[in-house]
Amino acid sequence: MFEMHILASGSDGNCTVLVHEDRAVMIDAGLSFKATSRLMSTNGIDPSSVEALLITHEHSDHVKGAGPVARALNIPVMCNRATFLSSNMGRVLYSETQTMVPFTVAGIRFTPLPTSHNAMEPNAYMAEAGGKRVLIATDTGVLTPPVEDALRTSDVAILESNYDKYMLDNGPYPIYLRRLIESDIGHLSNVACAEALKRTTNGMKRKIFLAHLSRKNNTPDTARETVSNLTGTRRMELDCLEFAGDTRILRA
């Protein structure tokens, strides 16, 4: 079984653990080590099974706990050099990766894919194990061609559905931040997420998880309703985290 444990997803912190045959890899560590450890325990993840920490980009909601987690678990941090040099992780064991160059760790084959975000060299990840393909793609204003191709062939899509346009336009953020969020180097809206899912439908059954929902500019119900209406997918087939501290286990 190929499992995805989504421990946190959003601007307050992001962390996902992929588990295959009792070996695990963590993607992003945007929470404190204490919070990460507690959530791993709640989800039945043995810390000793985690063999590496992959980083998507250097923003604090993805790397805040990276140094402490990597040191406590005695695991390498894996990301491209631009991301590593832009992150303040302290002393860690670092293993360099390159965008679009696959590598294997813990028996899972990963391909870092370029995203379009206001970071140095942000990546999404396609993960493959047990004949299944899982895409983790957040923090991107548009879908780059490699990410869109990966979405088309994924068995599980963990895809950003960050904001509702009306809520963003009428919310508390200053105009410069609103413009950044909805730009090509910002985030995917609910509508953009739905349109990407429609473009990449291939007739195969695909699990969809709506990720990185904004706490101020979106709600779980709004995201599900919008994506459901635009794609024709039943609401019950669209998953997301519902509240602070919520977690989810997906299986492929």
C-alpha positions in Angstrom: 0.0 0.0 0.0 1.2 3.5 -0.9 0.0 6.0 1.7 0.0 9.7 1.9 -0.3 11.2 5.4 -1.2 14.9 5.1 -0.3 16.3 8.5 -0.7 20.0 7.6 -1.7 21.9 4.5 -2.1 25.7 4.3 -0.4 29.0 5.0 0.0 28.0 8.7 2.2 25.1 7.8 2.6 22.2 5.3 3.8 18.7 5.9 3.1 15.4 4.1 4.6 12.0 4.8 4.6 9.3 2.0 4.8 5.7 3.2 5.5 2.6 1.1 6.3 -0.8 2.6 7.1 0.7 6.0 9.6 3.2 4.6 8.7 6.9 4.6 9.7 10.3 3.2 8.5 13.6 4.5 7.7 16.5 2.1 8.1 19.9 3.7 8.3 20.7 7.4 6.4 23.9 8.0 5.5 23.0 11.6 7.6 22.9 14.8 9.3 19.5 15.5 7.0 19.1 18.6 3.8 19.6 16.4 5.2 17.4 13.7 6.1 14.6 16.1 2.7 14.8 17.7 0.9 14.5 14.4 3.1 11.6 13.2 2.3 9.8 16.4 -1.5 10.5 15.9 -1.2 9.1 12.4 0.8 6.0 13.4 4.0 7.0 11.6 7.1 5.6 13.2 9.7 8.4 13.2 12.5 5.9 12.6 10.8 4.9 9.2 11.3 8.4 7.8 14.5 8.4 5.6 14.6 11.9 4.1 13.0 15.3 4.1 12.1 16.8 0.7 11.6 20.5 0.4 9.4 22.2 -2.2 10.6 25.8 -1.7 12.0 28.1 1.0 8.9 29.9 2.3 8.5 29.6 6.1 5.2 27.6 6.0 7.2 24.9 4.3 10.6 25.0 6.0 10.0 26.5 9.5 10.6 23.1 11.2 13.0 21.7 8.6 16.2 22.0 10.5 14.9 20.7 13.8 13.0 17.8 12.1 16.0 16.8 10.1 18.4 16.9 13.1 16.0 15.1 15.4 15.2 12.4 12.9 18.8 12.3 11.7 17.8 12.4 8.1 19.0 14.3 5.0 17.3 17.4 3.6 16.8 17.0 -0.2 16.1 19.9 -2.5 17.7 21.9 -5.2 20.6 24.1 -4.3 18.8 27.4 -4.9 16.1 26.4 -2.4 18.6 25.1 0.2 20.7 28.3 0.0 17.5 30.4 0.5 16.4 28.4 3.5 17.7 29.0 7.0 17.9 25.4 8.3 21.1 25.6 10.3 23.5 22.6 10.2 21.8 19.7 8.4 22.9 16.8 6.2 22.1 18.1 2.7 21.6 16.0 -0.5 21.2 18.1 -3.6 18.5 17.4 -6.2 17.9 18.9 -9.6 14.6 20.0 -11.1 13.3 17.4 -13.6 15.9 14.8 -12.6 14.3 11.8 -10.9 15.8 10.2 -7.8 14.8 7.3 -5.5 14.7 7.4 -1.7 13.0 5.0 0.6 12.0 2.9 -2.4 9.9 5.8 -3.8 10.9 7.4 -7.1 10.5 11.2 -7.0 10.7 13.7 -9.9 10.9 17.3 -8.9 8.8 19.4 -11.2 9.0 23.2 -11.8 6.2 25.3 -10.4 5.5 29.0 -10.9 5.8 30.8 -7.6 7.6 33.7 -6.0 10.4 31.6 -4.7 14.0 30.8 -5.9 13.4 27.5 -7.7 10.1 26.0 -6.4 9.2 22.4 -7.1 6.2 20.1 -7.1 6.9 16.3 -6.7 5.7 13.3 -8.6 6.1 10.3 -6.4 5.9 6.7 -7.8 5.8 3.4 -5.9 4.0 0.1 -6.2 2.8 1.0 -9.7 1.0 4.1 -8.5 1.7 7.8 -9.2 1.0 10.6 -6.7 1.4 14.3 -7.5 2.0 16.9 -4.7 1.6 20.3 -6.3 1.0 23.5 -4.3 2.2 27.1 -4.3 2.0 27.7 -8.1 0.2 30.5 -9.9 -0.2 28.4 -13.0 0.4 24.8 -13.8 3.7 24.4 -15.7 3.6 21.9 -18.6 5.5 19.2 -16.6 3.1 19.6 -13.6 0.1 19.4 -15.9 1.5 16.3 -17.6 2.0 14.7 -14.2 -1.5 15.6 -13.1 -2.9 13.9 -16.2 -1.3 10.6 -15.3 -1.7 10.7 -11.5 -3.6 8.1 -9.4 -3.7 10.6 -6.6 -3.6 14.4 -7.1 -2.8 16.6 -4.1 -3.4 19.9 -5.8 -3.6 23.5 -4.6 -7.0 25.1 -4.3 -5.8 28.2 -2.4 -8.4 30.9 -2.7 -11.9 32.0 -3.7 -11.7 35.1 -5.9 -14.6 36.9 -4.2 -13.2 36.3 -0.8 -9.7 37.5 -1.8 -11.1 40.7 -3.4 -13.2 41.5 -0.4 -10.9 40.2 2.3 -8.3 41.8 4.7 -5.2 41.5 2.5 -3.6 44.7 1.1 -4.0 45.1 -2.7 -0.3 44.3 -3.5 -0.6 41.0 -1.7 -4.0 40.2 -3.4 -2.3 40.9 -6.8 0.6 38.7 -6.0 -1.6 35.8 -4.9 -3.7 35.9 -8.1 -0.6 36.4 -10.4 1.2 33.7 -12.4 3.7 33.4 -9.5 1.1 33.3 -6.8 -1.4 30.5 -6.0 -4.1 28.5 -7.8 -7.6 29.6 -7.1 -10.5 27.2 -6.7 -11.5 27.9 -10.3 -8.0 27.4 -11.7 -7.7 24.2 -9.8 -11.0 23.0 -11.2 -10.0 24.0 -14.8 -6.7 22.1 -14.4 -8.5 19.0 -13.3 -10.9 19.3 -16.2 -8.1 19.7 -18.7 -6.3 16.6 -17.4 -9.2 14.2 -17.1 -8.3 11.0 -18.9 -11.1 8.7 -18.1 -9.2 7.0 -15.3 -10.3 7.1 -11.7 -8.3 9.7 -9.8 -8.3 10.6 -6.1 -8.3 14.4 -5.6 -7.2 16.2 -2.5 -7.6 20.0 -2.4 -4.5 21.4 -0.7 -3.1 24.6 0.7 -6.5 26.2 1.3 -6.2 29.8 2.6 -7.5 30.3 6.0 -8.7 33.9 5.2 -9.6 33.6 1.5 -11.3 30.2 1.3 -13.3 27.6 3.2 -13.4 23.8 2.7 -17.0 24.0 1.7 -16.3 26.8 -0.9 -13.4 24.9 -2.4 -15.3 21.7 -2.7 -18.4 23.3 -4.0 -16.6 25.3 -6.7 -14.5 22.4 -7.9 -17.4 20.1 -7.8 -19.6 22.4 -9.9 -17.0 23.1 -12.5 -15.7 19.5 -12.9 -18.8 17.5 -12.3 -17.1 15.6 -9.6 -19.3 14.7 -6.6 -18.5 16.7 -3.5 -18.0 13.6 -1.5 -15.1 12.6 -3.8 -13.2 15.8 -3.1 -11.3 15.8 0.1 -9.4 18.5 2.1 -8.5 19.4 5.6 -11.4 20.8 7.5 -9.9 22.6 10.5 -6.6 23.4 12.3 -5.0 20.2 13.5 -7.0 18.1 11.0 -5.0 15.4 9.2 -5.8 12.9 6.4 -4.6 9.6 5.2 -5.0 8.8 1.4 -4.2 5.5 -0.1 -3.3 4.4 -3.6 
